[in-house]
Amino acid sequence: MRLLDSHCHPEYVLKAGRLAAWVRECRAAGVEGVVAIGTDLKDWSEYRGLASSQPDFFRHTVGLHPCHVEEGWEDIVAAISPYFADQTPPAALGEIGLDYFRLPADAAEAERIKGWQQEAFRRQLMLAYQFGCPVVIHSRQAFEDCVRLIDASGVDWRKVVFHCFVEGPEQVRQLNQRGGRASFTGIITYAKSEEIRQALKAQGLARLMLETDAPYLAPQSVRGKENTPAYLPEICAKAAELLGLPADEVAEVATRNARDFFGFAAD
């Protein structure tokens, strides 16, 4: 089984000095590549370094995560463009989007943060339109607003993935009808995630992408532990069970989809 983790945050292994062992562990589990997803200025250069030094295994993205949109966010968004002129350009812009789950309890402050998030999202979508690049979306309790803003941006929906999809089948159909797709994590293995499992089934195999979102959201057998791309086979096995297909077939298609989406060279 050959797999590609389409969404991961390896900053945790870089900080711990465990990168080489971590990559070996991933490869031993059948994971042939990882997309290192940027969330803030502080990790963009680190992930560019991974993609530059190990291009057979890593791709990287740059983007300002909605939970990092704070006062002064405009300067961080303005720093994105030069990365796309780099010798090792990002494979996508992301993760960007909206997160209304973590808003402050104070209503006025919550509205202020929502306004910042929406404007930061708009500006980054404008960049994605300008560069014609894929876009990785973070959406939490903000699905309708995310869809509305993407619609208004002119971004090609075929280049849009909603990562760590946590909505239901009706919402995934809205993405698919526009040309977009959803990517699924270890959440599909959790007992209380039936709506998300139904969304995966509604999307089907043709657009499927799989991810760990490591170090978060470890699948059920190791839930509560630090997640790693080496656990991706368990997620794939669950997806295969839901689709009624052999795990090898699901792995092959999901991996090909991720390779195509993020521009990994064919092998």
Contacts in CASP RR format, 6 or more apart in sequence:
PFRMAT RR
TARGET T0000
AUTHOR 0000-0000-0000
METHOD contacts of the structure
MODEL  1
MRLLDSHCHPEYVLKAGRLAAWVRECRAAGVEGVVAIGTDLKDWSEYRGL
ASSQPDFFRHTVGLHPCHVEEGWEDIVAAISPYFADQTPPAALGEIGLDY
FRLPADAAEAERIKGWQQEAFRRQLMLAYQFGCPVVIHSRQAFEDCVRLI
DASGVDWRKVVFHCFVEGPEQVRQLNQRGGRASFTGIITYAKSEEIRQAL
KAQGLARLMLETDAPYLAPQSVRGKENTPAYLPEICAKAAELLGLPADEV
AEVATRNARDFFGFAAD
1 30 0 8 1.000
1 233 0 8 1.000
1 236 0 8 1.000
1 247 0 8 1.000
1 248 0 8 1.000
1 251 0 8 1.000
2 30 0 8 1.000
2 32 0 8 1.000
2 251 0 8 1.000
2 252 0 8 1.000
2 255 0 8 1.000
3 29 0 8 1.000
3 30 0 8 1.000
3 31 0 8 1.000
3 32 0 8 1.000
3 210 0 8 1.000
3 229 0 8 1.000
3 232 0 8 1.000
3 233 0 8 1.000
3 236 0 8 1.000
3 251 0 8 1.000
3 254 0 8 1.000
3 255 0 8 1.000
4 31 0 8 1.000
4 32 0 8 1.000
4 33 0 8 1.000
4 34 0 8 1.000
4 35 0 8 1.000
4 254 0 8 1.000
4 255 0 8 1.000
4 258 0 8 1.000
4 259 0 8 1.000
4 264 0 8 1.000
5 26 0 8 1.000
5 31 0 8 1.000
5 33 0 8 1.000
5 34 0 8 1.000
5 35 0 8 1.000
5 210 0 8 1.000
5 211 0 8 1.000
5 212 0 8 1.000
5 214 0 8 1.000
5 229 0 8 1.000
5 232 0 8 1.000
6 35 0 8 1.000
6 161 0 8 1.000
6 163 0 8 1.000
6 183 0 8 1.000
6 209 0 8 1.000
6 210 0 8 1.000
6 211 0 8 1.000
6 258 0 8 1.000
6 261 0 8 1.000
6 262 0 8 1.000
7 35 0 8 1.000
7 37 0 8 1.000
7 95 0 8 1.000
7 136 0 8 1.000
7 163 0 8 1.000
7 164 0 8 1.000
7 183 0 8 1.000
7 185 0 8 1.000
7 211 0 8 1.000
7 212 0 8 1.000
7 213 0 8 1.000
8 34 0 8 1.000
8 35 0 8 1.000
8 36 0 8 1.000
8 37 0 8 1.000
8 211 0 8 1.000
8 212 0 8 1.000
8 213 0 8 1.000
8 214 0 8 1.000
8 229 0 8 1.000
9 36 0 8 1.000
9 37 0 8 1.000
9 38 0 8 1.000
9 39 0 8 1.000
9 43 0 8 1.000
9 213 0 8 1.000
9 214 0 8 1.000
9 215 0 8 1.000
9 216 0 8 1.000
10 19 0 8 1.000
10 22 0 8 1.000
10 34 0 8 1.000
10 36 0 8 1.000
10 47 0 8 1.000
10 50 0 8 1.000
10 214 0 8 1.000
11 43 0 8 1.000
11 46 0 8 1.000
11 47 0 8 1.000
12 214 0 8 1.000
12 215 0 8 1.000
12 226 0 8 1.000
13 19 0 8 1.000
13 22 0 8 1.000
14 46 0 8 1.000
14 50 0 8 1.000
19 50 0 8 1.000
22 228 0 8 1.000
23 54 0 8 1.000
23 57 0 8 1.000
25 228 0 8 1.000
25 230 0 8 1.000
26 33 0 8 1.000
26 34 0 8 1.000
26 228 0 8 1.000
26 229 0 8 1.000
26 230 0 8 1.000
27 57 0 8 1.000
28 230 0 8 1.000
29 229 0 8 1.000
29 230 0 8 1.000
29 231 0 8 1.000
29 232 0 8 1.000
29 233 0 8 1.000
30 233 0 8 1.000
31 229 0 8 1.000
31 230 0 8 1.000
31 232 0 8 1.000
32 57 0 8 1.000
32 255 0 8 1.000
33 57 0 8 1.000
33 58 0 8 1.000
33 59 0 8 1.000
33 229 0 8 1.000
33 264 0 8 1.000
34 57 0 8 1.000
34 58 0 8 1.000
34 59 0 8 1.000
34 229 0 8 1.000
35 58 0 8 1.000
35 59 0 8 1.000
35 60 0 8 1.000
35 61 0 8 1.000
35 91 0 8 1.000
35 92 0 8 1.000
35 211 0 8 1.000
35 258 0 8 1.000
35 262 0 8 1.000
36 43 0 8 1.000
36 47 0 8 1.000
36 50 0 8 1.000
36 51 0 8 1.000
36 58 0 8 1.000
36 59 0 8 1.000
36 60 0 8 1.000
36 61 0 8 1.000
37 47 0 8 1.000
37 60 0 8 1.000
37 61 0 8 1.000
37 94 0 8 1.000
37 95 0 8 1.000
37 136 0 8 1.000
37 163 0 8 1.000
38 44 0 8 1.000
38 47 0 8 1.000
38 60 0 8 1.000
38 61 0 8 1.000
38 62 0 8 1.000
38 63 0 8 1.000
38 65 0 8 1.000
38 94 0 8 1.000
38 95 0 8 1.000
39 63 0 8 1.000
39 64 0 8 1.000
39 65 0 8 1.000
39 68 0 8 1.000
39 95 0 8 1.000
40 63 0 8 1.000
40 64 0 8 1.000
40 65 0 8 1.000
40 68 0 8 1.000
40 76 0 8 1.000
41 64 0 8 1.000
41 76 0 8 1.000
41 79 0 8 1.000
44 60 0 8 1.000
44 62 0 8 1.000
44 63 0 8 1.000
44 83 0 8 1.000
47 58 0 8 1.000
47 60 0 8 1.000
47 61 0 8 1.000
47 62 0 8 1.000
48 60 0 8 1.000
48 62 0 8 1.000
48 83 0 8 1.000
48 86 0 8 1.000
48 88 0 8 1.000
48 90 0 8 1.000
49 60 0 8 1.000
49 88 0 8 1.000
50 58 0 8 1.000
50 60 0 8 1.000
51 58 0 8 1.000
51 59 0 8 1.000
51 60 0 8 1.000
51 88 0 8 1.000
51 91 0 8 1.000
52 87 0 8 1.000
52 88 0 8 1.000
55 88 0 8 1.000
59 91 0 8 1.000
59 262 0 8 1.000
59 263 0 8 1.000
59 264 0 8 1.000
60 88 0 8 1.000
60 90 0 8 1.000
60 91 0 8 1.000
61 90 0 8 1.000
61 91 0 8 1.000
61 92 0 8 1.000
61 93 0 8 1.000
61 94 0 8 1.000
61 95 0 8 1.000
61 136 0 8 1.000
62 80 0 8 1.000
62 83 0 8 1.000
62 90 0 8 1.000
62 93 0 8 1.000
62 94 0 8 1.000
63 80 0 8 1.000
63 93 0 8 1.000
63 94 0 8 1.000
63 95 0 8 1.000
63 96 0 8 1.000
63 124 0 8 1.000
64 73 0 8 1.000
64 76 0 8 1.000
64 77 0 8 1.000
64 80 0 8 1.000
64 96 0 8 1.000
64 120 0 8 1.000
64 124 0 8 1.000
65 94 0 8 1.000
65 95 0 8 1.000
65 96 0 8 1.000
65 97 0 8 1.000
65 99 0 8 1.000
65 138 0 8 1.000
66 96 0 8 1.000
66 97 0 8 1.000
66 98 0 8 1.000
66 99 0 8 1.000
66 117 0 8 1.000
66 120 0 8 1.000
66 121 0 8 1.000
66 138 0 8 1.000
67 99 0 8 1.000
67 102 0 8 1.000
68 76 0 8 1.000
69 113 0 8 1.000
69 116 0 8 1.000
69 117 0 8 1.000
69 120 0 8 1.000
70 116 0 8 1.000
71 116 0 8 1.000
73 116 0 8 1.000
73 120 0 8 1.000
74 120 0 8 1.000
74 123 0 8 1.000
77 120 0 8 1.000
77 123 0 8 1.000
77 124 0 8 1.000
77 127 0 8 1.000
80 93 0 8 1.000
80 124 0 8 1.000
80 127 0 8 1.000
81 127 0 8 1.000
83 89 0 8 1.000
83 90 0 8 1.000
84 90 0 8 1.000
84 127 0 8 1.000
84 131 0 8 1.000
84 133 0 8 1.000
90 133 0 8 1.000
91 133 0 8 1.000
91 134 0 8 1.000
91 262 0 8 1.000
91 263 0 8 1.000
92 133 0 8 1.000
92 134 0 8 1.000
92 135 0 8 1.000
92 136 0 8 1.000
92 261 0 8 1.000
92 262 0 8 1.000
93 124 0 8 1.000
93 127 0 8 1.000
93 128 0 8 1.000
93 131 0 8 1.000
93 133 0 8 1.000
93 134 0 8 1.000
93 135 0 8 1.000
93 136 0 8 1.000
94 124 0 8 1.000
94 135 0 8 1.000
94 136 0 8 1.000
94 137 0 8 1.000
94 138 0 8 1.000
95 136 0 8 1.000
95 137 0 8 1.000
95 138 0 8 1.000
95 163 0 8 1.000
96 120 0 8 1.000
96 121 0 8 1.000
96 124 0 8 1.000
96 125 0 8 1.000
96 135 0 8 1.000
96 136 0 8 1.000
96 137 0 8 1.000
96 138 0 8 1.000
97 117 0 8 1.000
97 121 0 8 1.000
97 124 0 8 1.000
97 137 0 8 1.000
97 138 0 8 1.000
97 139 0 8 1.000
97 142 0 8 1.000
97 146 0 8 1.000
98 114 0 8 1.000
98 117 0 8 1.000
98 118 0 8 1.000
98 121 0 8 1.000
98 138 0 8 1.000
98 139 0 8 1.000
98 140 0 8 1.000
98 142 0 8 1.000
98 145 0 8 1.000
98 146 0 8 1.000
98 149 0 8 1.000
99 117 0 8 1.000
99 138 0 8 1.000
99 139 0 8 1.000
99 140 0 8 1.000
99 141 0 8 1.000
99 142 0 8 1.000
100 114 0 8 1.000
100 140 0 8 1.000
100 141 0 8 1.000
100 142 0 8 1.000
101 140 0 8 1.000
101 141 0 8 1.000
102 140 0 8 1.000
103 109 0 8 1.000
103 110 0 8 1.000
103 113 0 8 1.000
103 114 0 8 1.000
104 110 0 8 1.000
104 113 0 8 1.000
118 145 0 8 1.000
118 149 0 8 1.000
121 146 0 8 1.000
121 149 0 8 1.000
122 149 0 8 1.000
122 152 0 8 1.000
122 153 0 8 1.000
125 135 0 8 1.000
125 149 0 8 1.000
125 150 0 8 1.000
125 153 0 8 1.000
125 154 0 8 1.000
125 155 0 8 1.000
126 153 0 8 1.000
128 134 0 8 1.000
128 135 0 8 1.000
128 153 0 8 1.000
128 155 0 8 1.000
128 159 0 8 1.000
129 153 0 8 1.000
129 154 0 8 1.000
129 155 0 8 1.000
132 155 0 8 1.000
132 156 0 8 1.000
132 159 0 8 1.000
133 159 0 8 1.000
134 159 0 8 1.000
134 160 0 8 1.000
134 161 0 8 1.000
134 261 0 8 1.000
134 262 0 8 1.000
135 150 0 8 1.000
135 155 0 8 1.000
135 159 0 8 1.000
135 160 0 8 1.000
135 161 0 8 1.000
136 161 0 8 1.000
136 163 0 8 1.000
137 146 0 8 1.000
137 150 0 8 1.000
137 160 0 8 1.000
137 161 0 8 1.000
137 162 0 8 1.000
137 163 0 8 1.000
138 163 0 8 1.000
138 164 0 8 1.000
139 146 0 8 1.000
139 162 0 8 1.000
139 167 0 8 1.000
140 166 0 8 1.000
143 167 0 8 1.000
143 171 0 8 1.000
146 162 0 8 1.000
147 174 0 8 1.000
147 175 0 8 1.000
147 178 0 8 1.000
150 157 0 8 1.000
150 160 0 8 1.000
151 178 0 8 1.000
157 175 0 8 1.000
157 178 0 8 1.000
157 179 0 8 1.000
157 180 0 8 1.000
158 179 0 8 1.000
158 180 0 8 1.000
159 261 0 8 1.000
160 175 0 8 1.000
160 178 0 8 1.000
160 179 0 8 1.000
160 180 0 8 1.000
160 181 0 8 1.000
161 180 0 8 1.000
161 181 0 8 1.000
161 182 0 8 1.000
161 183 0 8 1.000
161 209 0 8 1.000
161 261 0 8 1.000
162 175 0 8 1.000
162 180 0 8 1.000
162 181 0 8 1.000
162 182 0 8 1.000
162 183 0 8 1.000
163 183 0 8 1.000
163 185 0 8 1.000
163 211 0 8 1.000
163 213 0 8 1.000
164 183 0 8 1.000
164 184 0 8 1.000
164 185 0 8 1.000
164 187 0 8 1.000
164 211 0 8 1.000
164 213 0 8 1.000
164 217 0 8 1.000
165 172 0 8 1.000
165 182 0 8 1.000
165 183 0 8 1.000
165 184 0 8 1.000
165 196 0 8 1.000
165 199 0 8 1.000
165 200 0 8 1.000
166 187 0 8 1.000
166 196 0 8 1.000
167 182 0 8 1.000
167 195 0 8 1.000
167 196 0 8 1.000
167 199 0 8 1.000
168 195 0 8 1.000
168 196 0 8 1.000
168 198 0 8 1.000
168 199 0 8 1.000
168 202 0 8 1.000
169 195 0 8 1.000
169 198 0 8 1.000
169 199 0 8 1.000
169 201 0 8 1.000
169 202 0 8 1.000
171 199 0 8 1.000
172 182 0 8 1.000
172 199 0 8 1.000
172 200 0 8 1.000
172 202 0 8 1.000
172 203 0 8 1.000
173 202 0 8 1.000
175 181 0 8 1.000
175 182 0 8 1.000
175 203 0 8 1.000
176 203 0 8 1.000
176 207 0 8 1.000
180 207 0 8 1.000
181 203 0 8 1.000
181 207 0 8 1.000
181 208 0 8 1.000
181 209 0 8 1.000
181 257 0 8 1.000
182 199 0 8 1.000
182 200 0 8 1.000
182 203 0 8 1.000
182 207 0 8 1.000
182 209 0 8 1.000
183 209 0 8 1.000
183 210 0 8 1.000
183 211 0 8 1.000
184 196 0 8 1.000
184 199 0 8 1.000
184 200 0 8 1.000
184 208 0 8 1.000
184 209 0 8 1.000
184 210 0 8 1.000
184 211 0 8 1.000
184 235 0 8 1.000
184 239 0 8 1.000
185 210 0 8 1.000
185 211 0 8 1.000
185 212 0 8 1.000
185 213 0 8 1.000
185 217 0 8 1.000
185 235 0 8 1.000
186 212 0 8 1.000
186 213 0 8 1.000
186 217 0 8 1.000
186 218 0 8 1.000
186 219 0 8 1.000
186 220 0 8 1.000
186 231 0 8 1.000
186 234 0 8 1.000
186 235 0 8 1.000
186 238 0 8 1.000
187 193 0 8 1.000
187 196 0 8 1.000
187 217 0 8 1.000
188 196 0 8 1.000
188 197 0 8 1.000
188 200 0 8 1.000
188 235 0 8 1.000
188 238 0 8 1.000
188 239 0 8 1.000
188 242 0 8 1.000
189 219 0 8 1.000
189 220 0 8 1.000
189 221 0 8 1.000
189 234 0 8 1.000
189 235 0 8 1.000
189 238 0 8 1.000
190 220 0 8 1.000
190 223 0 8 1.000
191 220 0 8 1.000
197 242 0 8 1.000
200 208 0 8 1.000
200 239 0 8 1.000
200 242 0 8 1.000
200 243 0 8 1.000
201 242 0 8 1.000
201 243 0 8 1.000
204 243 0 8 1.000
205 243 0 8 1.000
205 245 0 8 1.000
205 249 0 8 1.000
205 250 0 8 1.000
205 253 0 8 1.000
205 254 0 8 1.000
206 253 0 8 1.000
207 257 0 8 1.000
208 239 0 8 1.000
208 250 0 8 1.000
208 253 0 8 1.000
208 254 0 8 1.000
208 257 0 8 1.000
209 254 0 8 1.000
209 257 0 8 1.000
209 258 0 8 1.000
209 261 0 8 1.000
210 232 0 8 1.000
210 235 0 8 1.000
210 236 0 8 1.000
210 239 0 8 1.000
210 254 0 8 1.000
210 258 0 8 1.000
211 232 0 8 1.000
211 235 0 8 1.000
212 218 0 8 1.000
212 227 0 8 1.000
212 228 0 8 1.000
212 229 0 8 1.000
212 231 0 8 1.000
212 232 0 8 1.000
212 235 0 8 1.000
213 227 0 8 1.000
214 226 0 8 1.000
214 227 0 8 1.000
214 228 0 8 1.000
214 229 0 8 1.000
214 231 0 8 1.000
215 226 0 8 1.000
215 227 0 8 1.000
215 228 0 8 1.000
216 227 0 8 1.000
217 227 0 8 1.000
218 224 0 8 1.000
218 225 0 8 1.000
218 226 0 8 1.000
218 227 0 8 1.000
218 228 0 8 1.000
218 231 0 8 1.000
219 227 0 8 1.000
219 231 0 8 1.000
219 234 0 8 1.000
219 235 0 8 1.000
219 238 0 8 1.000
220 234 0 8 1.000
221 234 0 8 1.000
222 231 0 8 1.000
222 234 0 8 1.000
233 247 0 8 1.000
233 251 0 8 1.000
236 247 0 8 1.000
236 250 0 8 1.000
236 251 0 8 1.000
236 254 0 8 1.000
237 247 0 8 1.000
239 250 0 8 1.000
239 254 0 8 1.000
240 246 0 8 1.000
240 247 0 8 1.000
240 249 0 8 1.000
240 250 0 8 1.000
240 251 0 8 1.000
243 250 0 8 1.000
258 264 0 8 1.000
259 266 0 8 1.000
END
